[in-house]
């Protein structure tokens, strides 16, 4: 059964806006379709909401680093 945006608050308290509700449902449904694992789908959706709350401007890189931040090697 696909999740609806209204299901998000039952799974994470961090989903507290309509945008985050929709994000949660989209990620959960995509991961469920790809893996068939409901637990993994919920965990992935929760993580996506948490990332979106930490970086609301969407400036997070592929590996969790902030875009535009450089590391300097000696």
Secondary structure, 3 states (H helix, E strand, C coil): CCCCHHHHHHHCCCCCCHHHHHHHHHHHHHHHHHHCCHHHHHHHHHHHHHHHHHCCCCCECCCCCECCCCCCCC
